[in-house]
Amino acid sequence: MALKQTICTLLTVALVGCEMQPGGAPSDERALDTPASLGSVRSADGAEIAFDIVGAGETALVFIHGWSCDSSYWQAQLPAVVGDYTTVTVDLAGHGRSSADRRAWSMAAYGQDVAAVVSSLPNRRIILIGHSMGGYVALEAARLLRGRVIGVIGVDSLQDLDGQATDEAGAQMLLAELRRHPQATTRRFVLETFFSEQSDPLVARRIADDMAAAPPFVSVPSMEALMDYDPKPAASALQLPVVAIIGEMMSVDESTARKLVPEFRARKVPGAGHFLQVEEPAAFNAELRLAVARIEASRKGAGRDAEPRHAPIVLGGAASAAP
């Protein structure tokens, strides 16, 4: 339900490409000076969830990738924020380095993945940042992490919190084709909707190939769950600031969104398509920092300054004590 509107919009729009490294991971000219710490935790159903930590700020920014992607799609953001924040990039179950031993693929299950990672972090304020499907995963994670999460940022996501679909037939047709020919349908969907005729064809193919390589037993039920997900219950229960940073071709009704989330705001990155964090990294990173600062200011204004104690952090399979 939640993403039918977004997906149907993408089906009618040609989006702009992005620079990619071989293998499909987003690239950025700047490199991280601080090495990442590799972490691993078990989700509620036993799936092993991999994550990376860089930085040591009091506030942790937890980045959640979208459908059939992985944590590498955030690497253009890390150099821009790691000096002031702890950054955590998560591979959801069935993606990246995380295990795929899961029976029920749902936004709730993915939310438990993120909650497991956050629960292993030391005493830090948490802001969840989710691209596309990752935005709805962030809603579910925030529902499980009351008292820890101080805000949620959707990246080309969360602009449709009313959950209204615009083309049920088109959405069902996409699902039917995805079930019959998952890899070919994914590749075609990505090429025809995320990129314009002016896009670099090599870039487009790399992203399409990367997403089409997702195992069908993960990608198909995940898309089904995504189409059926209703964000309203989780969103209305948040009582937190929510910022949607969207690309050029997306639209948002802020007044409707504020009926569910009073502290909802939307920002647009001109000229960017669905992968705005890699298509227009400088502009997006500026909006990201602004959104994070707004969330932190809202928290301080509300007087929510108490820091709870939390579980140890798990790095490389071994637990180390939280400070």
Backbone torsions as a table, in degrees:
resi	resn	phi	psi	omega
1	MET	NA	-45.9	-172.9
2	ALA	-64.2	-43.9	-171.9
3	LEU	-98.4	0.5	177.4
4	LYS	-59.5	-41.0	179.7
5	GLN	-63.1	-46.0	-179.9
6	THR	-64.4	-47.1	-177.8
7	ILE	-64.6	-41.5	179.3
8	CYS	-67.2	-31.8	173.5
9	THR	-64.7	-44.0	179.9
10	LEU	-64.9	-30.9	179.4
11	LEU	-64.2	-19.6	-177.5
12	THR	-109.9	5.6	-174.2
13	VAL	-126.8	139.1	172.7
14	ALA	-94.7	125.4	-175.5
15	LEU	-105.9	166.0	-175.0
16	VAL	-86.1	148.3	-178.4
17	GLY	-82.1	-176.5	179.4
18	CYS	-146.0	159.2	178.3
19	GLU	-77.9	134.3	-176.5
20	MET	-131.8	149.6	170.8
21	GLN	-81.7	160.2	174.1
22	PRO	-54.8	137.3	-178.9
23	GLY	97.8	-9.7	171.5
24	GLY	100.0	-2.6	-178.5
25	ALA	-81.5	136.0	177.6
26	PRO	-59.3	147.9	-178.4
27	SER	-120.5	159.1	175.4
28	ASP	-144.7	147.8	-176.2
29	GLU	-66.3	-31.9	-178.4
30	ARG	-85.7	145.5	178.0
31	ALA	-109.9	153.2	177.5
32	LEU	-75.1	129.9	175.5
33	ASP	-81.3	-26.6	-178.3
34	THR	-92.9	124.6	-180.0
35	PRO	-68.6	150.2	179.5
36	ALA	-85.2	146.7	171.3
37	SER	-99.5	128.7	-178.3
38	LEU	-88.0	130.7	-179.4
39	GLY	-122.9	163.8	178.2
40	SER	-153.4	133.0	176.0
41	VAL	-137.8	166.5	175.4
42	ARG	-99.4	131.0	175.1
43	SER	-76.3	177.3	-175.5
44	ALA	-59.9	-31.9	-178.9
45	ASP	-95.5	8.1	176.9
46	GLY	96.1	-8.3	177.9
47	ALA	-63.2	138.7	179.3
48	GLU	-86.2	124.7	-174.6
49	ILE	-111.2	120.6	179.5
50	ALA	-91.4	145.0	176.2
51	PHE	-153.0	158.5	178.0
52	ASP	-120.4	144.3	177.8
53	ILE	-124.0	132.4	174.5
54	VAL	-136.1	137.6	177.5
55	GLY	93.7	174.4	-175.6
56	ALA	-146.2	31.7	178.4
57	GLY	-73.2	160.0	180.0
58	GLU	-65.5	-35.1	177.8
59	THR	-94.6	132.0	178.0
60	ALA	-102.2	128.4	173.6
61	LEU	-98.1	116.1	-176.7
62	VAL	-104.6	114.1	-175.2
63	PHE	-96.3	128.9	-175.8
64	ILE	-121.9	120.6	-176.8
65	HIS	-75.9	173.3	-178.8
66	GLY	-97.8	-169.3	-176.3
67	TRP	-59.5	128.6	175.5
68	SER	58.4	28.5	174.8
69	CYS	-117.5	-159.9	175.7
70	ASP	-158.8	-176.5	-173.2
71	SER	-66.7	-17.8	-178.0
72	SER	-66.4	-17.9	-179.4
73	TYR	-71.3	-2.2	178.6
74	TRP	-105.5	2.0	-170.0
75	GLN	-67.6	-19.0	175.3
76	ALA	-73.5	-16.0	-179.4
77	GLN	-90.0	-31.3	-170.4
78	LEU	-59.5	-45.3	179.4
79	PRO	-61.0	-24.8	-176.5
80	ALA	-80.1	-18.5	-173.7
81	VAL	-126.8	-13.5	-170.5
82	VAL	-67.0	-23.0	179.5
83	GLY	-68.7	-23.1	-176.4
84	ASP	-115.1	-14.0	-173.6
85	TYR	-136.7	156.4	163.7
86	THR	-78.2	131.3	178.5
87	THR	-113.5	135.2	-179.5
88	VAL	-128.4	121.6	175.4
89	THR	-110.8	132.3	-172.2
90	VAL	-114.4	137.7	166.2
91	ASP	-98.1	112.5	176.9
92	LEU	-64.1	159.5	179.5
93	ALA	-53.1	137.0	179.7
94	GLY	81.8	2.9	-178.4
95	HIS	-129.0	149.4	175.6
96	GLY	55.5	-129.2	-176.9
97	ARG	-89.8	-3.7	-178.3
98	SER	-78.9	156.4	-178.6
99	SER	-75.9	161.9	-178.4
100	ALA	-115.3	20.4	-178.1
101	ASP	-84.3	77.7	-178.4
102	ARG	-139.7	143.0	179.2
103	ARG	-99.1	-37.5	-176.6
104	ALA	-111.6	110.9	179.6
105	TRP	-95.2	113.7	-175.9
106	SER	-152.5	164.6	175.8
107	MET	-63.7	-34.9	178.8
108	ALA	-64.8	-42.5	179.2
109	ALA	-65.3	-41.9	176.8
110	TYR	-64.4	-36.4	176.0
111	GLY	-61.2	-35.5	176.5
112	GLN	-67.0	-31.7	175.2
113	ASP	-59.6	-49.8	-178.7
114	VAL	-65.9	-40.6	179.4
115	ALA	-61.7	-37.4	178.4
116	ALA	-64.3	-41.5	177.9
117	VAL	-64.2	-49.4	-178.3
118	VAL	-62.0	-38.0	-179.6
119	SER	-65.8	-19.2	178.1
120	SER	-88.9	-6.3	-178.5
121	LEU	-81.8	153.9	175.2
122	PRO	-73.7	-167.5	-170.3
123	ASN	-71.4	85.6	178.9
124	ARG	-133.3	147.5	170.7
125	ARG	-70.3	145.1	-173.4
126	ILE	-119.4	130.6	168.2
127	ILE	-119.7	123.1	-179.1
128	LEU	-92.5	131.6	-177.4
129	ILE	-126.2	115.2	-175.1
130	GLY	-125.7	132.3	176.1
131	HIS	-93.2	130.4	174.3
132	SER	53.8	-118.9	177.7
133	MET	-54.4	-33.3	-178.8
134	GLY	-60.9	-25.4	176.5
135	GLY	-66.0	-38.3	179.9
136	TYR	-77.0	-31.3	171.4
137	VAL	-62.2	-40.2	179.1
138	ALA	-61.2	-38.8	177.1
139	LEU	-59.6	-44.8	-179.5
140	GLU	-67.1	-39.1	178.5
141	ALA	-65.4	-41.7	-180.0
142	ALA	-62.2	-34.6	178.8
143	ARG	-64.4	-31.5	-179.9
144	LEU	-84.7	-15.7	-170.9
145	LEU	-117.0	40.0	-178.6
146	ARG	-55.7	134.5	-179.9
147	GLY	93.5	-19.0	179.2
148	ARG	-102.6	-42.0	-176.6
149	VAL	-82.1	130.3	-179.9
150	ILE	-107.1	-4.9	177.4
151	GLY	178.9	163.1	-179.4
152	VAL	-131.4	136.4	177.3
153	ILE	-121.1	123.6	175.4
154	GLY	-99.1	135.4	179.6
155	VAL	-110.0	109.0	-167.6
156	ASP	47.5	46.5	-174.5
157	SER	-158.8	158.1	177.2
158	LEU	70.1	6.0	175.1
159	GLN	-78.5	-12.2	-177.3
160	ASP	-117.1	50.1	-176.4
161	LEU	-64.8	-17.8	176.8
162	ASP	-71.9	-15.8	174.6
163	GLY	70.6	17.3	-177.1
164	GLN	-81.9	128.0	177.7
165	ALA	-84.0	151.2	178.9
166	THR	-112.9	-18.0	-176.3
167	ASP	-151.7	80.2	-179.3
168	GLU	-59.8	-42.3	-178.2
169	ALA	-63.8	-42.6	179.2
170	GLY	-64.4	-40.0	178.7
171	ALA	-64.6	-43.0	179.8
172	GLN	-67.5	-33.9	177.3
173	MET	-65.1	-42.2	177.4
174	LEU	-61.5	-44.5	179.4
175	LEU	-62.4	-41.7	-179.7
176	ALA	-62.0	-43.9	178.6
177	GLU	-67.3	-36.3	179.7
178	LEU	-65.4	-37.5	178.3
179	ARG	-67.7	-39.2	-177.3
180	ARG	-76.5	-43.8	-175.2
181	HIS	-136.8	74.7	-170.6
182	PRO	-60.3	-47.0	-176.2
183	GLN	-71.2	-46.5	-179.6
184	ALA	-64.1	-39.6	-179.5
185	THR	-68.0	-42.0	177.5
186	THR	-60.4	-47.4	-179.0
187	ARG	-60.3	-45.3	-179.1
188	ARG	-66.1	-43.6	179.8
189	PHE	-58.5	-45.9	-179.3
190	VAL	-65.4	-47.1	-178.0
191	LEU	-64.2	-37.0	-174.5
192	GLU	-85.1	-17.2	-174.2
193	THR	-118.1	-28.0	-175.7
194	PHE	-92.9	-9.7	-173.0
195	PHE	-135.9	148.5	177.5
196	SER	-95.6	174.4	178.0
197	GLU	-65.6	-22.3	179.6
198	GLN	-85.4	-6.0	-178.4
199	SER	-70.6	151.6	175.5
200	ASP	-62.9	117.5	-177.3
201	PRO	-63.1	-29.9	177.7
202	LEU	-67.1	-41.2	177.8
203	VAL	-62.7	-46.2	-179.1
204	ALA	-60.2	-43.6	-178.9
205	ARG	-67.0	-37.2	179.6
206	ARG	-62.5	-44.7	179.4
207	ILE	-67.7	-43.7	-180.0
208	ALA	-62.3	-43.4	179.1
209	ASP	-65.4	-39.5	179.9
210	ASP	-61.6	-46.4	-178.7
211	MET	-73.0	-35.7	179.4
212	ALA	-68.7	-20.0	-179.5
213	ALA	-76.6	-8.2	177.8
214	ALA	-61.8	138.2	179.9
215	PRO	-62.0	131.9	-177.5
216	PRO	-58.0	-31.3	-179.1
217	PHE	-69.8	-11.0	172.4
218	VAL	-100.7	-49.8	-171.8
219	SER	-67.6	-40.7	-175.8
220	VAL	-68.1	-54.8	179.0
221	PRO	-65.3	-26.8	176.9
222	SER	-67.1	-41.4	176.9
223	MET	-66.9	-38.6	176.3
224	GLU	-60.1	-44.9	179.6
225	ALA	-65.5	-37.1	179.5
226	LEU	-64.5	-43.0	178.9
227	MET	-63.8	-34.5	-175.5
228	ASP	-88.4	-11.7	-172.8
229	TYR	-68.7	132.6	175.6
230	ASP	-107.3	112.1	-176.0
231	PRO	-78.6	-10.4	-171.4
232	LYS	-60.6	-46.8	-178.7
233	PRO	-59.7	-46.2	-179.3
234	ALA	-68.8	-41.3	-177.5
235	ALA	-65.2	-44.5	-176.9
236	SER	-69.7	-22.6	-180.0
237	ALA	-87.3	-6.9	-172.1
238	LEU	-65.1	-52.4	-172.7
239	GLN	55.3	43.1	-179.2
240	LEU	-137.2	159.7	172.2
241	PRO	-66.0	137.3	174.8
242	VAL	-128.6	128.0	178.0
243	VAL	-120.0	128.5	174.7
244	ALA	-106.4	116.8	175.2
245	ILE	-102.3	113.5	-170.0
246	ILE	-119.9	161.4	178.3
247	GLY	-82.1	178.9	-173.0
248	GLU	-59.6	-37.9	-169.9
249	MET	-92.7	-1.4	177.7
250	MET	-91.2	153.2	176.9
251	SER	-125.9	161.6	-177.7
252	VAL	-149.5	143.1	174.3
253	ASP	-106.6	94.4	-174.4
254	GLU	-65.4	-34.8	-179.3
255	SER	-64.3	-39.6	177.0
256	THR	-66.9	-43.2	-179.8
257	ALA	-61.8	-36.9	-177.7
258	ARG	-71.4	-15.8	173.6
259	LYS	-68.0	-30.0	176.4
260	LEU	-90.4	-43.5	-176.1
261	VAL	-128.2	98.5	-176.5
262	PRO	-56.3	-32.1	-179.4
263	GLU	-95.9	38.2	178.3
264	PHE	-88.2	137.2	173.5
265	ARG	-139.6	151.2	177.5
266	ALA	-127.3	142.5	176.9
267	ARG	-132.3	145.8	-178.6
268	LYS	-116.6	139.2	174.9
269	VAL	-101.0	106.7	-176.9
270	PRO	-60.2	138.3	175.6
271	GLY	80.6	-1.8	-176.9
272	ALA	-97.1	149.0	175.3
273	GLY	-99.7	-147.2	-173.2
274	HIS	-67.7	-38.5	178.6
275	PHE	-92.9	57.6	-173.3
276	LEU	-62.9	-26.7	-178.9
277	GLN	-68.8	-18.4	176.8
278	VAL	-113.6	-21.4	179.2
279	GLU	-75.5	-41.8	-179.9
280	GLU	-131.4	66.6	-171.4
281	PRO	-61.6	-39.6	-178.1
282	ALA	-64.8	-48.2	179.6
283	ALA	-65.5	-41.7	179.7
284	PHE	-64.9	-44.6	-178.1
285	ASN	-61.6	-35.9	176.1
286	ALA	-63.5	-42.7	177.9
287	GLU	-67.0	-36.8	179.0
288	LEU	-62.4	-48.0	179.9
289	ARG	-62.6	-38.1	177.5
290	LEU	-63.7	-42.9	179.8
291	ALA	-64.9	-42.7	178.7
292	VAL	-62.5	-44.4	179.5
293	ALA	-62.6	-38.8	179.0
294	ARG	-63.8	-42.4	179.8
295	ILE	-64.8	-43.8	179.6
296	GLU	-63.8	-39.9	178.7
297	ALA	-65.4	-38.3	178.3
298	SER	-63.4	-40.1	-180.0
299	ARG	-64.5	-45.0	-179.7
300	LYS	-65.9	-37.6	179.0
301	GLY	-65.0	-29.7	179.4
302	ALA	-86.1	-4.5	178.3
303	GLY	75.1	23.6	-179.0
304	ARG	-93.1	76.5	-173.7
305	ASP	-110.5	-3.3	-178.8
306	ALA	-71.5	137.3	179.6
307	GLU	-106.4	115.3	177.8
308	PRO	-75.4	163.5	173.9
309	ARG	-90.9	147.3	-174.6
310	HIS	-139.0	178.6	-174.1
311	ALA	-71.7	166.0	176.6
312	PRO	-64.4	159.5	174.9
313	ILE	-89.1	142.0	-177.6
314	VAL	-108.3	116.1	-178.7
315	LEU	-122.4	123.7	177.6
316	GLY	58.6	27.3	176.5
317	GLY	91.9	-9.0	179.9
318	ALA	-115.8	142.5	-178.4
319	ALA	-87.3	136.2	172.7
320	SER	-121.2	146.7	-173.0
321	ALA	-66.1	140.0	175.9
322	ALA	-75.3	144.5	179.3
323	PRO	-69.6	NA	NA
